[in-house]
Amino acid sequence: MGYKVAVVGATGNVGREMLNILAERGFPADEVVALASRRSLGVEVSYGDRVLKCKALEHFDFSDTDFCLMSAGSSVSKEWSPKIGKQGCVVIDNSSCFRYDADVPLIVPEVNADAVTGYTKKNIIANPNCSTAQLVVALKPLHDAAKIKRVVVATYQSVSGAGKDAMDELFNQTKSIYVNDSVEPEKFTKRIAFNVIPHIDVFREDGYTKEEWKMSAETAKILDPKIALTATCVRVPVFVGHSEAVNVEFENPISADQARDILREAPGILVVDKQEDGGYITPFEATGEDATYISRIREDKTVKHGLNFWCVSDNLRKGAALNAIQIAEVLVNRKLVQPKKKAA
């Protein structure tokens, strides 16, 4: 008997990607249900070669559902995830709502899959922020090898991380500039077309944005609280794919060649690192791919044990939808969740 899976927020960028990946990976589901708000009732979405019509979240009974993939934002998750969890359905939440809850595991399967057992406290598992997910996949094997002390990261984040409206804004602004029309920012604080914006999420009292704080707090929870991390998060005019320039300081010596060999053997990573024109990965090539790509690995000679590298991943996949489904796969493979009997 297979599982019953509900995707909440099925009409959004990440929800649609979740449905695609469930089909691509052959997740053992007997039934997949697309859920959204009432205004999206009846909207059709694709699941493999099938078409699903969206049902309303508020009228759905989760008592015979095994997994709920939640991708409808923090306010929806705050209201609905605890209710769904109490019905015996495991919620894998893509929002930031429960990431910092001590009773909710924050999981990247390549990094801390064993922590998934803590889900039973609330029947909720949190997905990390998209920029954190790819970073910790890269940091984990290096941390195991040489113990990371400090990370300095600058992100170059695509507009899809801010949703479909943000993608539309980049597209429309680009068209407007070509025909000399006026450009008025709506989703972003400044023009995004042919520009970069060093501002993602709200500003905090310490001058950092919430996105920058998330990277530090989530790396601490997922990987190691002793790692000091500082970030500058930048929105760039790219539709899909987040890139990161990462500087790492270690306690123990590690060479660029050693790091290259370690990363080549690590799960979820592909190393493309030729010191020549085009010998690296850009977000364009990473779009639609599952891997976290590492390029430009080199030694930082300004510190005792330091490395620099370039990290790229599809933020809609590893940064969101793929990671959520990989979490569900961990629960299935470890037999932590059994399919419920079908309702009569």
N, C-alpha and C positions, 0 to 999 in steps of 0.2 A: 504494500500500500504506500502510495506517495503522499506528499505533504500538500497542504492547502496554504497558499501564500497570498496575502493582500498587499498591494502597493498603494500607499496613500500619497497623493500628490502626483498621480499618474500622468497628468497632462503637462507637467513641468519638464524642464530639461533633464533633471536627474531622474525623475520618475520614469520618463520614456527610456532613458538609458538603462535603468534597472530592468525594465521589461525586456529590452534587447539582450541584456547580459544573461538573464535567467534562461532565455531560449538558447543563446549561443553556447552556454556552458552545460546545457542539459541538466539543469537543477531538477532533482527528483520531485517534481510537483505534479500531482494529479489535477489540481485546479489552481488557477491564478485569477485573482479578482483585481480589477482596476477601480480605485476609489478616488474621489475628489470632492470638492465643494458642490453645493446644490447648483450653482451656476454652470458647472461643467457636466451636469447630469446628461447622460446619453452621448457625450463626446466620444468618438472612436479613437482608440490607440492600438498600436501594433504590438503583438506578442508572437515573435517568430513569424510563421505564415498565417497566423490567426489575427482576427480583429476583435478587440474587446470593447464593450460599451461601458463607460464609467458609471458607477453607482455612487450614491451619496454616502459619505462617511458617517454622517450623523444617524443614519437609519440602518447601519450595518451591524450584524450580530457576529462578534468575533469568537464566540464560544466553541466553534468547531474549526477555527483557523489556527494553524501552527505558527506561522511567521507573519509579522506585519513589518514591511519595509516602509519606514516613515520618512517622507521627504516633502513636507508641506510647511516648513518653517517652525520657529521656536514657539510661537503663540499657539499654534495648532497642537504641537507636540506636548506642550505643557498641560493643555486641557485633556487631550485624548490618550496619550501614552500610558499614564497610570491606570486609566479605566480599562484600556485594552489589555494591559499586563495582568490586571486582576481577573480577567476572563480566561486566563491560562494561555494566552497567546504571547509569544516572545516578540517584543518590539526591538527592532534594530533602527535606531534613530539617527538620521543624518543631520539634524539641527544641533545647535550649541546648547540646547536646553539642559541636558543632563550630563554633559561632559565632565563637569567638575563636582558632581555628586559622588561622595565617597562610597555609596552603595550601588553605583552603576559603573561597571567596567568600561574603560575606554580602550578600544581594541584596534590594532593593526596586526593581522594574523601572522605576517612574517616577523613581527617584533615581539609580541607578548600574547600569543594565542592561549597560553596556559591560564591567563587571568580571566578568561571567558567564563569560568565556573562561577564567578561571583554574580552572574546574571540572575540567579534564583531569588535574590533579595527583593527585587522589584519587577523581575521579568523584563528588564530593559537593558539593552547594550547600546553604548554610544559610539558613533562614528566620529573620528577626529575631523578637524578643519582640513580642507583640501591641501593647503600649503604645508601643514604639519605631516600629513600622511606620507607624502613622497620623501620628505626630509628624514623621518625616523627610519624608513626602509633603508636609506643609504647610511645613516649613522650607526644602526645596530651592529652590523658586522665589524665596523671599524672600532666601535666602543668595546666589543668583546675582545678585540685583538690588542688594543693599546690604551684603553681607558681615556675617554674624552673628558677634558676639563672645561673647555669653553668653546662656544660656537657663535660666530658672527655670520648672519645670513641676510642677504638682500634678495627680495623676491620680485619677480616680473610676472604679475598675475593677469590672466586673460579676463576679458569682460564676461565670459560665461559664468564665472564664479559669482557674479552679481545677478544672474538670472536672464531670462529671455528678453526682458525690457532693455537690459543693458546691451545685449547683443544687437537688438534693433537700433539702439541709439548710435552705436558705432557704425552700423551699416548706413543709417540715414544721414548721419553727419558726414561720412565719407562722400556719399553721393552729392550732398549739398555743396561741399567745398569744391568739387569738380565743376559744378555749374554756377559757382559764385553766389549761391544762396546763403542767407544768414544761418548761423548755427547757434542754437540756444540749448545749453545743457539742461537736462531734466533729471535723469537718473544719477548722473555724476555731478560733482561740484564744479568741474571745469570741463572744457571741451576734451573729449577722449580721442577723437580722430586726429592722427598725426601728432600725438602728444602723449605724455606720461603724467600720471597723477600720484604723488607720494602720499596717498591718503586712502586707506581702506577701513571701513567701519568707523565708529565714533572715536573722538579723542578722549583720553583719560587725563586725570589731573597731573600725572607725571610727564605728559607730553607725548607719550606713546599712544598709538591707536589700539583699539581693542583687538584688531587682527594681529598686531605685533605681540601683544600680551598673550593671546591665545597660543601662539607658537611656543612661547616659553613655558606656559603653564601645562600645555598638553604634552610637550616633550618630557617634562618632569614626571608627569603621571604615567606616560606610556613606557618611557625608557629608563630614566634615572633622575631622581630629584636633585642629585649633586651636580648635574651638568648646568653650567651657567650659559644662558643663551640670550643674545640680543638680536633684534630683527628690525629691518626697515622694509615695509611692504608697499609695493608700487603697482598701480594698475596700468597696464600697457594696452595699446590698440591691437590686440590679438584676440581672435574669436574663441579659440579653445587651446588649452595647454598652459600650465604654469611652469616657469623657469626659476631657478634659484642659483645665485652665486654664493657658495658656502666656504667659509674659512673655519677650520677646526684646529684647536690646540689640544694636544694629548699629554698625558702624564708620562707615557713611555715612548721610546723611539719607534717610528714607523716611516718607511720610505714610500715614495710615490709608486715604485714598482711593487712593493709589498701590498699597498692599498689596492692597486689594480688587480692583483691576483686574488686578494680576499673578496673584492666586490664581484669579480667574475664568477665566483663560486656561490655567491649569496642568493637566496631566494628572492624572486620578484625584480631582479636587477639585470639590466643589460649594459655592458660597458662598451661604448663606442669612443675610442680615445686614440686617434691618430694625430700626431703633431704635424698636420699638413692642412692645406686649404680644404675645407669641408669635412674634416675628420672629426666631427662632433655632431651632436643631435640638437635640433631646434624644435620648438613646439609644433611647427607644421608637420614634421615627420613623426612626432609622438602621438598626434591626434588619431584616435581610434585604436590605439595600442594599449595593452595591459601593463607593460613593464614600466619601471622607473629607470630612466636612462641616465648614465653617468658619463661625463666627458671632461676634458681639460684637467685631469688629475696632475697636480704638481706640488712640489714642496714649497712651503712658506719659510723663507730663510730669515724672516724678521723675528721669529720665536724659536725656542729650543726644539720643540717637536710639533711642527705645524704642517697642515696640508690645505690646499685649495682645490675645489672641484666645482663643476657645473652639473646641475641636476634638473631634469625635465620629465614631466609626466602629464598625461591627459587628466585634467582636474575633474572632468565629469565621470571618469572611470575610476582610476585608482584613488582619486581624491574624494570620491563619493560613492557612486553606484556599485562599482566592482568591489570595493572594500566591504560594503554592506553585505553583498552576496557571499564574499569569501568568509565573512563571520558566520553566516548561516551555514555554509559548508562545513566549517569547523564543528558547529553544534551537531550537524548530521553525522559527520564522519566519526566523531567521538561518542556517538549515540547518547548525547545529552538531551536531545529532544526526539521523542517518538511521535509518529503521526497519530493524530486522534482518530477515533472511529468516526466514520461518517454519520452525520445526523440522520435519523430515520425519516 
